[in-house]
Amino acid sequence: IITEGAKKAAVTRIYGGDKGVTVLGVPSKSDFGGVTDCVKGCARVWVVLDPDGWDRARLLARQIGSNARVVDLPMKVDDAFLHGGLTRDGWIDYLQQGVKI
């Protein structure tokens, strides 16, 4: 799972992750920090940038390849977990709805 920022990555790992999933945070939606090279060999990569970064999330997913899925949340992922009532089951539903680009 790739999020926008370290705080969002930490919150996602704590509230939505499991032992088999790695969560990485890119510096920003305009700087992917070389993450594409780190995840190209992964079976599945979910890209979860902030809601205003849909185009950048699509670009990152294209750079990663056919194993990438873009997850579209109505709010920032950390806010969704901490203040928006997103549960782990709800999170899994969002991941399953990830869009292949």
DSSP file (Angstrom, degrees, kcal/mol; ACC not computed):
  #  RESIDUE AA STRUCTURE BP1 BP2  ACC     N-H-->O    O-->H-N    N-H-->O    O-->H-N    TCO  KAPPA ALPHA  PHI   PSI    X-CA   Y-CA   Z-CA
    1    1 A I              0   0    0      0, 0.0    23,-3.1     0, 0.0     2,-0.5   0.000 360.0 360.0 360.0 132.1    0.0    0.0    0.0
    2    2 A I  E     +ab  24  47A   0     44,-3.2    46,-3.5    21,-0.2     2,-0.2  -0.967 360.0 178.7-115.6 124.4    1.4    3.4   -0.9
    3    3 A T  E     -ab  25  48A   0     21,-2.9    23,-2.7    -2,-0.5     2,-1.0  -0.674  38.1-100.5-114.5 173.0    0.0    6.5    0.8
    4    4 A E  E    S-a   26   0A   0     44,-0.8     4,-0.3    -2,-0.2    21,-0.1  -0.808  90.7  -0.7 -96.6  97.4    0.8   10.2    0.6
    5    5 A G  S  > S-     0   0    0     21,-1.8     4,-1.7    -2,-1.0    21,-0.2  -0.007  79.5 -92.9 104.7 151.6    3.1   10.9    3.5
    6    6 A A  H  > S+     0   0    0      2,-0.2     4,-2.5     1,-0.2     5,-0.2   0.858 119.4  55.4 -68.2 -38.2    4.6    9.1    6.5
    7    7 A K  H  > S+     0   0    0      1,-0.2     4,-2.6     2,-0.2     5,-0.2   0.930 109.2  47.2 -62.9 -44.2    1.8    9.9    8.9
    8    8 A K  H  > S+     0   0    0     -4,-0.3     4,-2.5     1,-0.2    -1,-0.2   0.876 111.4  52.2 -64.8 -36.3   -0.8    8.4    6.6
    9    9 A A  H  X S+     0   0    0     -4,-1.7     4,-2.4     2,-0.2    -2,-0.2   0.924 110.9  47.1 -64.5 -43.6    1.3    5.4    6.1
   10   10 A A  H  X S+     0   0    0     -4,-2.5     4,-2.4     2,-0.2    -2,-0.2   0.935 113.9  46.5 -64.3 -46.5    1.7    4.9    9.9
   11   11 A V  H  X S+     0   0    0     -4,-2.6     4,-2.9     1,-0.2     5,-0.4   0.911 112.8  50.7 -62.4 -42.1   -2.1    5.3   10.5
   12   12 A T  H  X>S+     0   0    0     -4,-2.5     4,-2.4    -5,-0.2     5,-0.8   0.907 111.5  47.9 -62.9 -41.9   -2.9    3.0    7.6
   13   13 A R  H  X5S+     0   0    0     -4,-2.4     4,-0.7     3,-0.2    -2,-0.2   0.913 116.0  44.0 -64.6 -42.7   -0.5    0.3    9.0
   14   14 A I  H  <5S+     0   0    0     -4,-2.4    -2,-0.2    -5,-0.2    -1,-0.2   0.931 127.6  26.1 -69.2 -46.5   -1.9    0.6   12.5
   15   15 A Y  H  <5S+     0   0    0     -4,-2.9    -3,-0.2    -5,-0.2    -2,-0.2   0.747 137.4  19.4 -93.8 -25.3   -5.6    0.7   11.7
   16   16 A G  H  <5S+     0   0    0     -4,-2.4    -3,-0.2    -5,-0.4    -2,-0.1   0.510  99.6  91.8-126.0  -5.9   -5.8   -1.1    8.4
   17   17 A G     << -     0   0    0     -5,-0.8     2,-0.3    -4,-0.7     5,-0.1  -0.310  47.3-162.9 -89.3 172.0   -2.8   -3.2    7.9
   18   18 A D    >   -     0   0    0      3,-0.1     3,-1.9    -2,-0.1    -2,-0.1  -0.871  43.3 -86.5-140.9 178.6   -1.9   -6.8    8.7
   19   19 A K  T 3  S+     0   0    0     -2,-0.3    -2,-0.0     1,-0.3     0, 0.0   0.739 123.4  53.3 -62.7 -23.7    1.3   -8.8    9.0
   20   20 A G  T 3  S+     0   0    0      2,-0.0     2,-0.4     1,-0.0    -1,-0.3   0.376  97.1  78.5 -93.1   5.5    1.4   -9.6    5.2
   21   21 A V    <   -     0   0    0     -3,-1.9     2,-0.4    -8,-0.1    -3,-0.1  -0.951  61.1-155.2-122.4 131.5    1.1   -6.0    4.0
   22   22 A T        -     0   0    0     -2,-0.4     2,-0.5    -5,-0.1    -3,-0.0  -0.856   9.7-155.8 -99.8 137.4    3.7   -3.3    3.8
   23   23 A V        -     0   0    0     -2,-0.4     2,-0.4   -21,-0.0   -21,-0.2  -0.967  11.8-174.4-116.9 125.1    2.7    0.3    3.9
   24   24 A L  E     -a    2   0A   0    -23,-3.1   -21,-2.9    -2,-0.5     2,-0.5  -0.899  13.4-146.9-116.8 145.5    4.9    2.9    2.3
   25   25 A G  E     -a    3   0A   0     -2,-0.4   -21,-0.2   -23,-0.2   -19,-0.2  -0.958   8.6-149.5-113.0 126.8    4.5    6.7    2.3
   26   26 A V  E     -a    4   0A   0    -23,-2.7   -21,-1.8    -2,-0.5     6,-0.2  -0.632  28.3-114.1 -86.4 153.0    5.7    8.8   -0.6
   27   27 A P  S    S-     0   0    0      0, 0.0     2,-0.3     0, 0.0     5,-0.2   0.871  83.9 -32.9 -56.0 -40.1    6.9   12.4    0.2
   28   28 A S  B >   -E   31   0B   0      3,-1.8     3,-0.8   -23,-0.1   -23,-0.1  -0.967  65.2 -89.2-167.3 173.9    4.0   14.0   -1.7
   29   29 A K  T 3  S+     0   0    0     -2,-0.3     3,-0.1     1,-0.2    31,-0.1   0.657 128.0  47.3 -72.0 -12.4    1.8   13.5   -4.7
   30   30 A S  T 3  S+     0   0    0      1,-0.2     2,-0.4     2,-0.0    -1,-0.2   0.483 113.6  49.2-103.0  -4.0    4.3   15.4   -6.8
   31   31 A D  B <   -E   28   0B   0     -3,-0.8    -3,-1.8     1,-0.1    -1,-0.2  -0.898  56.3-177.7-137.7 105.7    7.3   13.4   -5.5
   32   32 A F    >   -     0   0    0     -2,-0.4     3,-1.9    -5,-0.2    -1,-0.1   0.510  33.7-138.0 -83.7  -4.1    7.1    9.6   -5.5
   33   33 A G  T 3   -     0   0    0      1,-0.3    -1,-0.0     2,-0.1    -2,-0.0   0.734  59.4 -64.6  59.3  26.5   10.5    9.3   -3.9
   34   34 A G  T >> S+     0   0    0      1,-0.1     3,-0.8     3,-0.0     4,-0.7   0.654  93.6 139.9  74.3  15.0   11.6    6.4   -6.1
   35   35 A V  H X>  +     0   0    0     -3,-1.9     4,-1.2     1,-0.2     3,-0.5   0.771  56.3  72.2 -64.7 -25.7    8.9    4.1   -4.7
   36   36 A T  H >> S+     0   0    0      1,-0.3     4,-1.1     2,-0.2     3,-0.5   0.895  95.2  51.4 -59.8 -39.9    8.2    2.6   -8.1
   37   37 A D  H <4 S+     0   0    0     -3,-0.8     4,-0.3     1,-0.2    -1,-0.3   0.820 107.9  54.3 -65.4 -29.6   11.5    0.6   -8.1
   38   38 A C  H << S+     0   0    0     -4,-0.7    -1,-0.2    -3,-0.5    -2,-0.2   0.757 116.8  33.8 -74.6 -25.4   10.7   -0.8   -4.6
   39   39 A V  H X< S+     0   0    0     -4,-1.2     3,-2.0    -3,-0.5    -2,-0.2   0.459  82.5 100.1-115.1  -2.2    7.3   -2.2   -5.5
   40   40 A K  T 3< S+     0   0    0     -4,-1.1    -1,-0.1     1,-0.3    27,-0.1   0.814  87.3  49.7 -57.7 -30.3    7.5   -3.4   -9.1
   41   41 A G  T 3  S+     0   0    0     -4,-0.3    -1,-0.3    -3,-0.1     2,-0.1   0.443  86.9 110.6 -88.4   0.4    8.0   -7.0   -8.0
   42   42 A C  S <  S-     0   0    0     -3,-2.0     3,-0.1     1,-0.1    25,-0.1  -0.468  70.5-132.7 -76.8 147.4    5.0   -7.0   -5.6
   43   43 A A  S    S+     0   0    0      1,-0.2     2,-0.3    -2,-0.1    -1,-0.1   0.886  90.7   9.5 -65.9 -39.5    2.0   -9.1   -6.5
   44   44 A R        -     0   0    0      2,-0.0     2,-0.4    25,-0.0    -1,-0.2  -0.996  63.3-171.7-144.9 136.7   -0.4   -6.2   -5.8
   45   45 A V  E     - c   0  68A   0     22,-2.3    24,-2.7    -2,-0.3     2,-0.5  -0.992   9.1-157.6-130.2 123.4    0.2   -2.5   -5.0
   46   46 A W  E     - c   0  69A   0     -2,-0.4   -44,-3.2    22,-0.2     2,-0.6  -0.893   7.1-153.1-101.5 128.2   -2.6   -0.2   -3.8
   47   47 A V  E     +bc   2  70A   0     22,-3.3    24,-2.7    -2,-0.5     2,-0.4  -0.899  17.0 175.6-102.6 118.8   -2.1    3.5   -4.4
   48   48 A V  E     +b    3   0A   0    -46,-3.5   -44,-0.8    -2,-0.6    29,-0.2  -0.738  10.6 161.8-128.4  81.0   -4.0    5.6   -1.9
   49   49 A L        -     0   0    0     -2,-0.4    24,-0.3    22,-0.3     5,-0.1  -0.418  51.1 -71.2 -90.8 173.8   -3.1    9.3   -2.4
   50   50 A D    >   -     0   0    0     -2,-0.1     3,-2.7     1,-0.1    -1,-0.2  -0.226  51.6-103.8 -61.9 155.8   -5.2   12.2   -1.1
   51   51 A P  G >  S+     0   0    0      0, 0.0     3,-0.7     0, 0.0    -1,-0.1   0.785 121.6  56.0 -55.3 -29.9   -8.6   12.8   -2.8
   52   52 A D  G 3  S+     0   0    0      1,-0.2     3,-0.2     2,-0.1     4,-0.1   0.442  97.9  67.1 -81.6   3.3   -7.2   15.8   -4.7
   53   53 A G  G <>  +     0   0    0     -3,-2.7     4,-2.8     1,-0.2    -1,-0.2   0.041  56.3 123.4-111.2  26.0   -4.4   13.6   -6.2
   54   54 A W  H <> S+     0   0    0     -3,-0.7     4,-2.3     1,-0.2     5,-0.2   0.905  77.6  48.1 -55.2 -46.5   -6.4   11.3   -8.4
   55   55 A D  H  > S+     0   0    0      1,-0.2     4,-2.0    -3,-0.2    -1,-0.2   0.898 113.8  47.1 -62.8 -40.2   -4.5   12.2  -11.5
   56   56 A R  H  > S+     0   0    0      2,-0.2     4,-2.7     1,-0.2    -1,-0.2   0.865 109.6  53.8 -69.8 -35.7   -1.2   11.7   -9.7
   57   57 A A  H  X S+     0   0    0     -4,-2.8     4,-2.5     2,-0.2    -2,-0.2   0.907 108.9  49.5 -63.2 -41.0   -2.3    8.4   -8.3
   58   58 A R  H  X S+     0   0    0     -4,-2.3     4,-2.4    -5,-0.2    -2,-0.2   0.908 110.4  50.5 -63.5 -41.9   -3.2    7.2  -11.8
   59   59 A L  H  X S+     0   0    0     -4,-2.0     4,-2.2     2,-0.2    -2,-0.2   0.934 111.4  47.7 -61.4 -46.5    0.3    8.3  -13.0
   60   60 A L  H  X S+     0   0    0     -4,-2.7     4,-2.0     1,-0.2    -2,-0.2   0.913 110.9  51.6 -61.5 -42.7    2.0    6.5  -10.1
   61   61 A A  H  X S+     0   0    0     -4,-2.5     4,-2.5     1,-0.2     7,-0.3   0.903 109.1  50.3 -61.8 -41.3   -0.1    3.3  -10.8
   62   62 A R  H  < S+     0   0    0     -4,-2.4    -1,-0.2     1,-0.2    -2,-0.2   0.896 109.6  51.4 -63.6 -39.0    0.9    3.5  -14.5
   63   63 A Q  H  < S+     0   0    0     -4,-2.2    -1,-0.2     1,-0.2    -2,-0.2   0.855 111.1  48.3 -66.1 -34.3    4.6    3.7  -13.5
   64   64 A I  H  < S-     0   0    0     -4,-2.0     2,-0.3     1,-0.2    -2,-0.2   0.925 108.7-136.8 -72.4 -45.3    4.2    0.7  -11.3
   65   65 A G    ><  -     0   0    0     -4,-2.5     3,-1.9    -5,-0.2    36,-0.2  -0.770  42.4 -27.8 121.6-166.2    2.5   -1.4  -13.8
   66   66 A S  T 3  S+     0   0    0      1,-0.3    -1,-0.1    -2,-0.3    -4,-0.1   0.602 122.8  66.1 -68.7 -12.5   -0.4   -3.9  -14.1
   67   67 A N  T 3  S+     0   0    0     -3,-0.2   -22,-2.3   -27,-0.1    -1,-0.3   0.483  84.3  98.2 -85.4  -1.8   -0.2   -5.0  -10.5
   68   68 A A  E <   -c   45   0A   0     -3,-1.9    33,-0.5    -7,-0.3     2,-0.4  -0.623  50.0-172.3 -91.6 145.6   -1.2   -1.5   -9.3
   69   69 A R  E     -cD  46 100A   0    -24,-2.7   -22,-3.3    -2,-0.3     2,-0.5  -0.996  17.9-137.0-132.5 138.6   -4.7   -0.5   -8.2
   70   70 A V  E     -cD  47  99A   0     29,-2.7    29,-2.9    -2,-0.4     2,-0.5  -0.852  14.8-153.9 -97.8 127.5   -5.8    3.1   -7.3
   71   71 A V        -     0   0    0    -24,-2.7     2,-0.7    -2,-0.5   -22,-0.3  -0.892   4.1-154.7-103.8 125.1   -8.0    3.4   -4.3
   72   72 A D        -     0   0    0     -2,-0.5   -22,-0.1    22,-0.2   -24,-0.1  -0.870  15.6-179.5-105.6 106.4  -10.4    6.4   -4.3
   73   73 A L        -     0   0    0     -2,-0.7     4,-0.1   -24,-0.3    -2,-0.0  -0.752  34.0-129.4-101.5 152.1  -11.4    7.5   -0.8
   74   74 A P  S    S+     0   0    0      0, 0.0     2,-0.3     0, 0.0    -1,-0.1   0.635  92.3  15.1 -75.2 -12.4  -13.8   10.4    0.0
   75   75 A M  S    S-     0   0    0    -24,-0.0    -2,-0.1   -25,-0.0     5,-0.1  -0.922 106.4 -61.1-148.5 172.0  -11.2   11.9    2.4
   76   76 A K     >  -     0   0    0     -2,-0.3     4,-2.6     1,-0.1     5,-0.2  -0.301  51.8-120.4 -58.4 142.7   -7.6   11.5    3.4
   77   77 A V  H  > S+     0   0    0      1,-0.2     4,-2.0     2,-0.2     5,-0.2   0.857 111.1  49.3 -60.4 -39.0   -6.9    8.0    4.6
   78   78 A D  H  > S+     0   0    0      1,-0.2     4,-2.9     2,-0.2     5,-0.3   0.916 112.4  48.1 -67.4 -40.7   -5.7    9.0    8.0
   79   79 A D  H  >>S+     0   0    0      1,-0.2     4,-2.8     2,-0.2     5,-1.8   0.880 108.7  55.4 -64.0 -37.2   -8.7   11.2    8.5
   80   80 A A  H  <5S+     0   0    0     -4,-2.6     6,-2.8     3,-0.2     4,-0.2   0.920 115.2  37.7 -62.2 -43.9  -11.0    8.4    7.4
   81   81 A F  H  <5S+     0   0    0     -4,-2.0     4,-0.3     4,-0.2    -2,-0.2   0.926 125.5  37.0 -71.8 -45.1   -9.6    6.1   10.0
   82   82 A L  H  <5S+     0   0    0     -4,-2.9    -3,-0.2    -5,-0.2    -2,-0.2   0.819 139.6   4.0 -82.1 -31.5   -9.2    8.6   12.9
   83   83 A H  T  <5S+     0   0    0     -4,-2.8    -3,-0.2    -5,-0.3    -2,-0.1   0.565 119.5  64.0-129.9 -17.2  -12.3   10.8   12.4
   84   84 A G  S   <S-     0   0    0     -5,-1.8    -4,-0.2    -4,-0.2    -3,-0.2   0.419  99.6-113.6 -98.8   1.4  -14.4    9.4    9.6
   85   85 A G        +     0   0    0     -4,-0.3     2,-0.3     1,-0.2    -4,-0.2   0.629  54.0 163.5  80.9  12.4  -15.4    6.0   11.0
   86   86 A L        -     0   0    0     -6,-2.8    -1,-0.2    -7,-0.2     2,-0.2  -0.517  19.4-162.2 -68.4 125.5  -13.5    3.9    8.6
   87   87 A T     >  -     0   0    0     -2,-0.3     4,-2.4     1,-0.1     5,-0.2  -0.535  33.4-104.7 -99.8 170.0  -13.1    0.4   10.0
   88   88 A R  H  > S+     0   0    0      2,-0.2     4,-2.3     1,-0.2     5,-0.2   0.907 123.7  50.5 -61.9 -40.8  -10.7   -2.3    8.9
   89   89 A D  H  > S+     0   0    0      2,-0.2     4,-1.9     1,-0.2    -1,-0.2   0.906 110.8  48.7 -64.0 -40.8  -13.6   -4.2    7.2
   90   90 A G  H  > S+     0   0    0      2,-0.2     4,-2.0     1,-0.2    -2,-0.2   0.883 109.7  53.2 -64.0 -38.2  -14.5   -1.0    5.3
   91   91 A W  H  X S+     0   0    0     -4,-2.4     4,-2.4     2,-0.2    -2,-0.2   0.916 106.4  51.6 -61.8 -45.1  -10.9   -0.5    4.4
   92   92 A I  H  X S+     0   0    0     -4,-2.3     4,-2.4     1,-0.2    -1,-0.2   0.887 107.2  54.2 -60.8 -39.0  -10.7   -4.0    2.9
   93   93 A D  H  X S+     0   0    0     -4,-1.9     4,-1.1     2,-0.2    -1,-0.2   0.924 108.2  49.0 -60.1 -44.4  -13.8   -3.1    0.9
   94   94 A Y  H >< S+     0   0    0     -4,-2.0     3,-0.5     1,-0.2    -2,-0.2   0.921 110.4  50.8 -61.4 -43.6  -12.1    0.0   -0.5
   95   95 A L  H >< S+     0   0    0     -4,-2.4     3,-1.7     1,-0.2    -1,-0.2   0.908 107.5  53.1 -61.2 -41.4   -9.0   -2.1   -1.4
   96   96 A Q  H 3< S+     0   0    0     -4,-2.4    -1,-0.2     1,-0.3    -2,-0.2   0.760 107.3  52.8 -65.9 -23.4  -11.1   -4.6   -3.2
   97   97 A Q  T << S+     0   0    0     -4,-1.1    -1,-0.3    -3,-0.5    -2,-0.2   0.366  80.1 137.8 -91.4   4.5  -12.7   -1.8   -5.3
   98   98 A G    <   -     0   0    0     -3,-1.7     2,-0.5    -4,-0.2   -27,-0.2  -0.200  54.0-123.1 -54.2 141.2   -9.3   -0.5   -6.3
   99   99 A V  E     -D   70   0A   0    -29,-2.9   -29,-2.7     2,-0.0     2,-0.4  -0.757  10.8-137.1 -95.8 127.2   -9.2    0.5  -10.0
  100  100 A K  E      D   69   0A   0     -2,-0.5   -31,-0.2   -31,-0.2   -34,-0.1  -0.694 360.0 360.0 -78.7 129.9   -6.7   -1.0  -12.4
  101  101 A I              0   0    0    -33,-0.5    -1,-0.1    -2,-0.4   -32,-0.1   0.403 360.0 360.0-100.0 360.0   -5.2    1.7  -14.6
